[in-house]
Amino acid sequence: MPLIAMISDIHANLEGLEAILADIDRQHGVEAIYCLGDLVGYGPDPEAVIDLVSRRCASVLMGNHDFALLHEPVGFNRIAAAAIRCQRSFMDPQLYPDEDKQNRWNFLASLKTEEWLGDDLLVHASPRDKMFEYILAEDTVNNHRKLEAIFAMLRQRCYIGHTHRPGIITSELRWYSDRDLNYEYRFRGAEKAIVNVSSAGQPRDRDPRVCYALVDGERIRWRRVAYDVEKTARKVADCPCLDSICGERLRQGK
């Protein structure tokens, strides 16, 4: 596999995305960027994020928030649902017959739910339910049956986002965070593993730096990138239909 960058869960955080793209551009030999979904939701800049991702990424998958924007935020909590409805209020081309808005809407609607890179699978959430099922660190303690069923579906590695927490579940059903591994894991031959590339817009592991992964088939390296959190949080606060907690959680990384 050539060296590629994987990003996920940007959630309309333009400053976070720009910081990650700048970091990717400084890495030697990155041949492509793959996005595992959730461009929208929670943040203040969904349109700018869609425009940038569509230009920079070789492949983009659909996340549950992208799907909800196109349809309805069914099963979402109050804050997440309000953010989707907020963004739809100015993005829906049926409300605003604008060519750029129609193009963004069409782009989201065209997104697929999986990508195969040889024997490696890329999805937003899980091989069993590509947009919605959560694969959690806690599953390695109390839900081995679930993980065994998922591992049985894999040819080799599976790369996901969705939980916003970087790390890996090995074939021994053990979870290691990026920090546990000093931000790098070298694969043992063709071992199976579930790799979470984390969030490029809303980390939830108490580290406010955004995160992405570099993958070359032999190892994965997680990159934590500082960005102007306060600028994004202020933009959230200035948007009357976004809950202020969407900005506060960026400061806290949770």
C-alpha positions in Angstrom: 0.0 0.0 0.0 1.4 3.5 -0.8 1.5 6.0 2.0 -2.0 7.5 2.5 -3.6 9.8 5.0 -6.9 9.0 6.6 -9.2 11.6 8.1 -12.6 11.3 9.6 -15.3 13.1 11.6 -14.5 16.7 10.6 -17.9 17.9 11.8 -17.8 21.3 10.1 -14.6 22.3 11.9 -12.8 24.2 9.1 -9.8 25.3 11.3 -9.2 21.7 12.4 -9.4 20.4 8.8 -7.1 23.1 7.5 -4.5 22.4 10.2 -4.5 18.7 9.4 -4.2 19.3 5.6 -1.3 21.6 6.3 0.3 18.8 8.4 -0.3 16.3 5.7 1.3 18.6 3.1 4.4 18.6 5.3 4.7 14.8 5.3 6.9 13.2 2.6 5.4 10.8 0.2 1.7 11.0 1.0 0.0 9.9 -2.2 -3.7 10.4 -1.3 -6.1 11.4 1.4 -9.1 9.3 2.3 -12.0 10.7 4.3 -14.1 8.2 6.4 -17.2 10.5 6.7 -19.0 13.0 8.9 -18.2 16.2 7.1 -21.1 18.0 8.7 -22.8 18.3 12.1 -21.8 20.1 15.3 -19.6 22.8 13.8 -19.9 26.2 12.1 -18.6 25.7 8.6 -20.2 22.7 6.9 -20.2 24.2 3.4 -16.5 25.2 3.5 -15.6 21.8 4.8 -17.4 20.0 2.0 -15.8 22.2 -0.6 -12.3 21.6 0.8 -12.8 17.8 1.2 -14.2 17.4 -2.3 -11.1 19.1 -3.7 -8.4 17.4 -1.5 -9.6 13.8 -0.9 -9.3 10.9 -3.3 -12.2 9.1 -1.7 -14.9 10.2 0.7 -17.3 8.0 2.6 -20.7 8.8 4.0 -21.0 9.2 7.8 -24.2 9.1 9.8 -24.3 12.9 10.1 -24.0 13.3 6.4 -26.8 10.8 5.9 -28.9 12.7 8.5 -28.4 16.0 6.8 -29.8 14.5 3.6 -32.7 12.7 5.4 -33.5 13.1 9.1 -31.4 12.9 12.3 -33.3 9.8 13.5 -31.9 8.5 16.8 -29.7 11.5 17.4 -29.4 13.3 20.7 -30.9 16.7 21.1 -27.6 18.6 20.4 -26.6 16.6 17.4 -30.1 16.7 15.9 -30.3 20.5 16.4 -26.9 21.0 14.6 -28.1 19.0 11.6 -31.4 20.9 11.4 -29.4 24.1 11.8 -27.2 23.3 8.9 -30.0 22.1 6.7 -31.7 25.4 7.2 -29.1 27.1 5.1 -27.8 24.2 3.0 -30.9 22.6 1.5 -31.0 23.5 -2.2 -34.8 23.2 -2.1 -34.9 26.2 0.3 -32.1 28.1 -1.6 -32.0 27.4 -5.4 -28.3 28.0 -5.6 -25.9 26.1 -7.9 -23.2 25.7 -5.2 -25.6 24.5 -2.7 -27.0 22.0 -5.2 -23.5 20.8 -6.0 -22.7 20.2 -2.3 -26.0 18.4 -1.8 -25.3 16.2 -4.8 -21.8 15.5 -3.6 -23.0 14.3 -0.2 -25.7 12.2 -1.8 -23.1 10.5 -4.1 -21.0 9.3 -1.2 -20.5 5.5 -0.9 -20.4 3.7 2.4 -17.3 1.6 2.0 -13.9 1.5 0.2 -11.6 -1.5 -0.3 -7.8 -0.9 -0.5 -6.7 -4.4 -1.4 -7.7 -6.5 1.6 -8.2 -3.5 3.9 -11.7 -2.1 4.4 -12.6 1.5 5.0 -16.0 2.4 6.6 -17.3 5.2 8.8 -18.5 3.0 11.7 -18.4 -0.8 11.4 -18.3 -3.5 8.8 -21.7 -4.7 10.0 -23.4 -1.3 10.0 -21.3 1.0 8.0 -22.7 4.3 9.2 -24.2 3.7 12.6 -22.7 0.9 14.8 -20.2 2.0 17.4 -17.1 -0.1 17.9 -15.9 0.9 21.4 -12.8 0.2 23.6 -15.3 -1.1 26.1 -16.3 -3.9 23.8 -12.9 -5.5 24.4 -14.0 -6.0 28.0 -17.7 -6.8 27.9 -18.7 -7.6 24.3 -16.3 -10.2 22.8 -19.1 -11.9 20.9 -19.8 -8.6 19.0 -16.1 -8.2 18.2 -15.6 -11.8 17.1 -18.5 -11.4 14.7 -16.9 -8.3 13.2 -13.5 -9.8 13.0 -14.9 -12.7 11.1 -16.0 -10.3 8.4 -12.5 -8.9 7.8 -10.0 -10.0 5.3 -7.3 -7.9 7.0 -7.6 -4.5 8.5 -10.6 -2.3 8.9 -10.2 1.5 9.3 -13.0 3.4 11.0 -13.9 6.7 12.7 -17.3 7.4 14.3 -16.2 7.3 18.0 -13.7 10.1 17.6 -11.1 8.1 19.7 -7.9 7.0 18.1 -6.5 3.5 18.7 -6.6 -0.1 17.6 -8.3 -3.3 18.5 -6.0 -6.2 17.8 -7.0 -9.7 16.8 -6.6 -10.7 20.5 -9.5 -8.3 21.2 -7.4 -5.8 23.1 -7.7 -2.1 22.8 -4.7 0.3 22.7 -5.1 4.0 22.4 -2.7 6.1 20.3 -1.1 7.3 23.5 -0.6 3.7 24.7 1.3 3.0 21.6 3.3 6.3 21.4 1.2 7.2 18.4 2.5 4.3 16.2 1.6 0.6 15.6 3.5 -1.7 13.3 1.3 -4.5 11.9 2.4 -8.1 12.3 2.2 -9.4 8.7 -1.4 -9.7 7.5 -2.9 -9.6 11.0 -6.5 -8.5 11.3 -7.2 -5.3 13.3 -9.8 -2.6 13.7 -8.1 0.8 13.5 -9.8 4.1 14.6 -8.2 7.0 12.8 -9.9 9.5 15.2 -11.5 12.9 14.5 -10.2 15.7 12.4 -12.8 18.1 14.0 -14.0 17.0 17.4 -11.7 14.7 19.4 -13.3 12.9 22.4 -10.3 11.5 24.3 -9.6 14.7 26.3 -6.9 15.9 23.9 -8.2 19.0 22.1 -5.8 18.6 19.2 -7.3 17.2 16.1 -6.0 13.8 14.8 -5.5 11.8 11.6 -3.6 8.7 10.6 -0.8 7.9 8.1 -1.0 4.3 6.8 1.4 2.5 4.5 0.3 -1.2 4.9 3.1 -1.9 7.4 2.3 0.5 10.2 -0.1 3.3 11.2 1.0 6.6 12.7 -1.5 8.9 14.4 -0.7 12.6 14.1 -2.1 15.0 16.6 -2.3 18.6 15.3 -2.9 21.8 17.3 -5.2 24.4 15.7 -7.1 27.6 16.7 -9.7 26.0 18.9 -10.8 29.4 20.3 -11.6 30.7 16.8 -13.8 27.7 16.0 -15.5 27.8 19.5 -16.3 31.5 19.0 -17.8 30.8 15.6 -20.0 28.2 17.2 -21.1 30.7 19.9 -22.0 33.2 17.2 -24.3 30.7 15.4 -27.7 31.0 17.2 -28.9 27.6 16.2 -25.8 25.6 17.4 -25.7 24.7 21.1 -22.8 26.3 22.9 -21.6 22.9 24.2 -20.5 22.2 20.6 -17.8 24.8 21.1 -17.0 24.0 24.7 -16.3 20.4 24.0 -13.7 21.4 21.5 -11.8 23.2 24.2 -12.0 20.1 26.5 -11.5 17.5 23.8 -14.5 15.4 24.8 
